[in-house]
Amino acid sequence: MGRDAFKASPIYLAPILASLICGFLCTYILKVSYIQPPQAVPFPDNPSGSIGNALYFVILVSSGATIILILLKIRWGKLVTILKGAALAVAFFLLSLVYLSAVFSLFSVFDFKVAAAASTFIAGIACHIILKTRSRLGDVLIVILGGALGAFLGATIPALSAFLILLLLAVYDIFAVYRGAVGKIARDGIEHLRGLFLSFRDAQMGLGDLAFYSMLSGHMLMNFGLYPCLASIVGILLGCFLTFKLLEKRSIFPGLPLPVAFGLSLGLLTSLF
């Protein structure tokens, strides 16, 4: 998360809460549907495999940020735009296909061609709005994408791997913001990354932050139930607000550590009762 001139206020939680609500609804659709989405991790959910899954996600995130930073440094901004557009198109298409398939399964009317055509249309319209316009609808679509992506990850990653991924990413986020590529991009090249960052008033939030918040709450709903999910949402919002308070004295602050710590703690504690 970053800002220009900033004073913390609960209003800054609005897009985060909206993304969490979207993630909740998407998780519920997957939970009650008759489809079985593939696991989003390459290794089994045992102690060594879960560590491998966590490292896999950190490598993916760090590699993507480093490639973008290098391309911006050598002034290949157009290639960044192409890669960003391709990533958004693929994300919107695949997520639309998953959730449309889940909804269709509830009514036993699934038709792959119809779902694929509708997903292609959604991906095209969404990318056009986000990349070619400056409307608020683009920001809304980023919020929805963060919630839907996080819900998918939370529903398809086993528990031990999910918790290790969130914890390791929270630790990595500290390094990435202060010493790594993420912080350098946020300071000097964020204007090139519309669609991967959400600007809300004076604050900027990464799409990844929104997705991993929803991954946490969605995993709680899918595997531990409603009350742990709601507790994790309270923890995430509390961690986000404390992060915003710290932004009053800093130009940039990692968006994952506090929300993940509070959200995971409250969710797991509630699951014990």
C-alpha positions as CSV (number, residue, x, y, z in Angstrom):
1,M,0.0,0.0,0.0
2,G,1.2,3.5,-0.7
3,R,0.0,7.1,-0.6
4,D,0.8,10.7,-1.6
5,A,-0.8,12.8,1.1
6,F,-2.7,10.8,3.6
7,K,-4.9,10.8,6.7
8,A,-6.2,7.4,7.8
9,S,-10.0,7.0,7.8
10,P,-12.4,4.1,7.9
11,I,-13.6,5.1,4.4
12,Y,-10.3,3.6,3.0
13,L,-11.6,0.2,4.1
14,A,-14.5,0.4,1.7
15,P,-12.8,-1.2,-1.4
16,I,-11.2,-3.9,0.8
17,L,-14.6,-4.7,2.4
18,A,-16.2,-4.8,-1.0
19,S,-13.5,-7.2,-2.3
20,L,-13.9,-9.4,0.7
21,I,-17.7,-9.5,0.2
22,C,-17.2,-10.4,-3.4
23,G,-14.7,-13.1,-2.3
24,F,-17.3,-14.4,0.2
25,L,-20.0,-14.7,-2.5
26,C,-17.6,-16.4,-4.9
27,T,-16.4,-18.9,-2.3
28,Y,-20.0,-19.7,-1.4
29,I,-20.8,-20.4,-5.1
30,L,-17.8,-22.8,-5.2
31,K,-18.8,-24.4,-1.9
32,V,-22.4,-25.2,-3.0
33,S,-21.6,-26.1,-6.6
34,Y,-21.0,-29.5,-8.1
35,I,-17.7,-28.7,-9.8
36,Q,-14.3,-29.6,-8.5
37,P,-11.8,-26.9,-9.5
38,P,-8.2,-28.1,-9.8
39,Q,-5.7,-27.4,-7.0
40,A,-3.7,-24.2,-7.6
41,V,-0.5,-25.6,-6.1
42,P,2.0,-28.0,-7.7
43,F,2.9,-30.1,-4.6
44,P,1.0,-32.2,-2.1
45,D,-0.2,-30.7,1.2
46,N,2.4,-32.4,3.5
47,P,5.0,-30.6,5.5
48,S,7.7,-30.6,2.7
49,G,5.1,-30.1,-0.1
50,S,3.5,-27.2,1.7
51,I,6.8,-25.4,2.0
52,G,7.4,-26.0,-1.7
53,N,4.0,-24.5,-2.5
54,A,4.8,-21.4,-0.4
55,L,8.1,-21.0,-2.0
56,Y,6.4,-21.5,-5.4
57,F,4.1,-18.6,-4.8
58,V,6.8,-16.3,-3.5
59,I,9.0,-17.1,-6.5
60,L,6.1,-16.3,-8.9
61,V,5.3,-13.0,-7.2
62,S,8.9,-11.9,-6.9
63,S,9.8,-13.0,-10.5
64,G,6.8,-11.1,-11.9
65,A,7.7,-7.9,-10.0
66,T,11.4,-8.1,-11.0
67,I,10.5,-8.6,-14.7
68,I,8.2,-5.6,-14.6
69,L,10.9,-3.5,-12.9
70,I,13.5,-4.4,-15.4
71,L,11.2,-3.6,-18.3
72,L,10.4,-0.3,-16.8
73,K,14.1,0.5,-16.2
74,I,14.9,-0.2,-19.9
75,R,11.9,1.9,-20.9
76,W,9.9,-1.0,-22.5
77,G,6.7,0.3,-21.1
78,K,4.7,-1.0,-24.1
79,L,5.8,-4.5,-23.4
80,V,4.7,-4.1,-19.7
81,T,1.3,-2.9,-21.0
82,I,1.0,-6.0,-23.3
83,L,2.0,-8.4,-20.5
84,K,-0.4,-6.7,-18.0
85,G,-3.2,-6.9,-20.5
86,A,-2.6,-10.5,-21.2
87,A,-2.4,-11.4,-17.5
88,L,-5.7,-9.6,-16.9
89,A,-7.4,-11.2,-19.9
90,V,-6.4,-14.7,-18.8
91,A,-7.4,-14.0,-15.2
92,F,-10.8,-12.7,-16.2
93,F,-11.4,-15.5,-18.7
94,L,-10.4,-18.4,-16.4
95,L,-12.2,-17.0,-13.4
96,S,-15.4,-16.3,-15.4
97,L,-15.2,-19.8,-16.8
98,V,-14.9,-21.3,-13.3
99,Y,-17.7,-19.3,-11.7
100,L,-20.1,-19.6,-14.6
101,S,-19.4,-23.4,-14.7
102,A,-20.2,-23.5,-10.9
103,V,-23.4,-21.5,-11.4
104,F,-24.5,-23.6,-14.3
105,S,-23.8,-26.8,-12.4
106,L,-26.4,-25.8,-9.8
107,F,-29.1,-25.9,-12.6
108,S,-27.7,-28.8,-14.5
109,V,-27.5,-26.7,-17.7
110,F,-23.8,-26.6,-18.2
111,D,-22.6,-26.0,-21.8
112,F,-18.9,-25.4,-22.2
113,K,-19.2,-23.5,-25.4
114,V,-21.7,-21.0,-23.9
115,A,-19.5,-20.6,-20.8
116,A,-16.4,-20.1,-22.9
117,A,-18.0,-17.6,-25.1
118,A,-19.5,-15.7,-22.2
119,S,-16.1,-15.8,-20.4
120,T,-14.3,-14.4,-23.5
121,F,-16.9,-11.6,-23.8
122,I,-16.5,-10.7,-20.1
123,A,-12.7,-10.8,-20.3
124,G,-12.7,-8.5,-23.4
125,I,-15.1,-6.0,-21.9
126,A,-13.3,-5.9,-18.5
127,C,-9.9,-5.4,-20.0
128,H,-11.1,-2.6,-22.2
129,I,-12.7,-0.8,-19.3
130,I,-9.7,-1.2,-17.0
131,L,-7.0,-0.4,-19.6
132,K,-8.6,2.0,-22.0
133,T,-10.9,4.1,-19.8
134,R,-10.4,6.0,-16.6
135,S,-13.8,5.3,-15.2
136,R,-14.7,4.2,-11.7
137,L,-16.1,1.0,-13.2
138,G,-12.5,0.0,-13.9
139,D,-11.8,0.3,-10.2
140,V,-14.9,-1.7,-9.4
141,L,-13.7,-4.5,-11.7
142,I,-10.3,-4.6,-10.0
143,V,-12.1,-5.0,-6.7
144,I,-14.2,-7.8,-8.1
145,L,-11.1,-9.5,-9.7
146,G,-9.3,-9.4,-6.4
147,G,-12.2,-11.0,-4.5
148,A,-12.8,-13.6,-7.2
149,L,-9.1,-14.6,-7.6
150,G,-8.7,-14.8,-3.8
151,A,-11.8,-16.9,-3.4
152,F,-10.5,-19.3,-6.1
153,L,-7.1,-19.7,-4.4
154,G,-8.7,-20.1,-1.0
155,A,-11.0,-22.8,-2.2
156,T,-8.4,-24.8,-4.2
157,I,-5.3,-24.6,-1.9
158,P,-5.2,-27.1,1.0
159,A,-5.0,-25.7,4.6
160,L,-1.4,-26.1,5.5
161,S,-0.2,-24.8,2.1
162,A,-2.6,-21.9,2.3
163,F,-1.4,-20.8,5.7
164,L,2.3,-21.1,4.8
165,I,1.7,-19.2,1.5
166,L,0.1,-16.3,3.4
167,L,2.7,-16.2,6.1
168,L,5.6,-16.4,3.7
169,L,4.1,-13.8,1.4
170,A,3.6,-11.5,4.4
171,V,7.2,-11.8,5.3
172,Y,8.3,-11.4,1.7
173,D,6.1,-8.3,1.4
174,I,8.2,-6.5,4.0
175,F,11.4,-7.1,2.0
176,A,9.7,-6.4,-1.4
177,V,8.4,-3.1,-0.3
178,Y,11.5,-1.7,1.4
179,R,14.3,-3.4,-0.5
180,G,12.8,-5.2,-3.5
181,A,11.1,-4.6,-6.8
182,V,7.6,-3.9,-5.4
183,G,8.7,-0.8,-3.5
184,K,10.7,0.6,-6.4
185,I,7.8,0.1,-8.8
186,A,5.4,1.7,-6.3
187,R,7.6,4.8,-6.0
188,D,8.6,5.3,-9.6
189,G,6.4,3.3,-12.0
190,I,3.0,2.8,-10.6
191,E,1.4,4.8,-13.3
192,H,2.3,2.0,-15.8
193,L,0.4,-0.6,-13.8
194,R,-3.2,0.5,-13.9
195,G,-5.2,-2.7,-13.4
196,L,-2.6,-4.2,-11.0
197,F,-3.1,-1.4,-8.5
198,L,-6.2,0.2,-7.2
199,S,-6.2,3.9,-6.5
200,F,-8.8,5.0,-4.0
201,R,-8.6,8.6,-2.9
202,D,-5.0,9.1,-1.7
203,A,-4.1,5.5,-1.3
204,Q,-2.9,2.8,-3.7
205,M,-3.6,-0.9,-3.0
206,G,-2.1,-3.8,-4.9
207,L,-4.4,-6.3,-6.6
208,G,-2.3,-9.0,-5.0
209,D,-3.2,-7.6,-1.5
210,L,-6.9,-7.7,-2.3
211,A,-6.6,-11.3,-3.7
212,F,-4.7,-12.6,-0.7
213,Y,-7.1,-11.0,1.8
214,S,-9.9,-12.8,0.0
215,M,-7.9,-16.0,-0.1
216,L,-7.6,-15.9,3.7
217,S,-11.3,-15.3,4.4
218,G,-12.4,-17.6,1.6
219,H,-10.3,-20.4,2.9
220,M,-11.8,-20.0,6.3
221,L,-15.3,-20.1,4.9
222,M,-14.6,-23.2,2.7
223,N,-12.8,-25.2,5.3
224,F,-13.7,-23.9,8.8
225,G,-17.2,-22.4,8.5
226,L,-19.0,-19.1,8.6
227,Y,-17.9,-17.7,12.0
228,P,-14.2,-18.2,11.5
229,C,-14.6,-16.6,8.1
230,L,-16.4,-13.5,9.6
231,A,-13.7,-13.4,12.4
232,S,-10.9,-13.4,9.7
233,I,-12.7,-10.6,7.9
234,V,-12.8,-8.5,11.1
235,G,-9.1,-9.2,11.6
236,I,-8.2,-8.3,8.0
237,L,-10.0,-5.0,8.3
238,L,-8.4,-4.2,11.6
239,G,-5.0,-5.0,10.2
240,C,-5.7,-2.8,7.1
241,F,-6.8,0.1,9.3
242,L,-3.6,-0.2,11.4
243,T,-1.6,-0.3,8.1
244,F,-3.4,2.9,7.0
245,K,-2.5,4.5,10.3
246,L,1.1,3.7,9.8
247,L,0.9,5.2,6.3
248,E,0.3,8.6,7.9
249,K,4.0,8.6,8.7
250,R,5.4,6.6,5.8
251,S,5.1,7.0,2.0
252,I,4.7,3.3,1.5
253,F,3.9,0.3,3.8
254,P,3.5,-3.4,3.1
255,G,-0.1,-4.3,2.8
256,L,0.0,-8.0,3.8
257,P,1.7,-8.5,7.2
258,L,-0.8,-6.9,9.6
259,P,-4.0,-8.0,7.8
260,V,-2.7,-11.6,7.5
261,A,-1.5,-11.7,11.1
262,F,-4.8,-10.4,12.5
263,G,-7.1,-12.2,10.0
264,L,-5.3,-15.6,10.4
265,S,-5.2,-15.3,14.2
266,L,-8.8,-14.4,14.7
267,G,-10.0,-16.9,12.2
268,L,-8.1,-19.8,13.7
269,L,-9.0,-18.8,17.3
270,T,-12.7,-18.7,16.4
271,S,-12.5,-22.1,14.7
272,L,-11.6,-23.6,18.1
273,F,-14.9,-22.8,19.7
